[in-house]
Amino acid sequence: MECDVCGRVMWRWPMLPGLWEEEIWSCSWCHAATHVGGEWFEVARPMYLPVGMRWERAVADGLPDNVSHAFGIFDTTLCGIQEAGMSPSKYWWLPERENACGACRQAAGVIDDRWPQAMRGENARVSVARRP
């Protein structure tokens, strides 16, 4: 699948079969996501979010408590630390906090810059609802 934000190839998340068959596709360049299937949409494309609202704080046994890292994808922080079983927490990663990882902050800024201004509007990404 091609990313509608930057045009690069997206990759499919491995998913376990469930009640609502849904595929999640992500772009490793701009980190845009596209959800295909599911209960409510055939294609759902979440809109652009600013850096302070886009990333969850990473949680893993091997991460230090005194540094806040942003969860990227597949058990990896935005700065590249990989720990088995890493997951996003239920809390936002806030880049402006004093204990925010500087390398995660830099990576988040680079990823944010990859989103064209035209794709940042509320209605810039088109979702297609299932027809009854």
C-alpha positions, 0 to 999 in steps of 0.5 A: 500500500502507498502512503497517502501522505508522502507516497512511500511504501507502507508496511502491514502490522502483524495482526491476530485474527479477531472479531473485526478483521482489520489491517493496520498499515504504517509508513516508516518515513512519516509514520502515517497510519491507515486502518483497513476493515474493522467495524466502522470503516473500510479505510480510516486515515487518522489526521495529522497530530502535532508532536506533543499529541502524537506519541505515547510514552514508551514502557519497558523493563529495560528503559531507565525511569529518569528519561522519558522515551517516545514509543515508535513502532515494533518494540522501538523508541523513536531514538532506536532503543529496542526492548522485548515487550516494549509498549506504548503507555496510556500517557502522552510522551511530552517533548517539552518536559525536562526528562524527555529524551533529546534523541526522541525529541529530534526524531519526532521533529524530523518525522513531523517535518516530513508531513507536507503542510497540505496534509495537516488539515483536519480533512486532509486525509480521506477516510471511506466509510462502509456503505450499508 
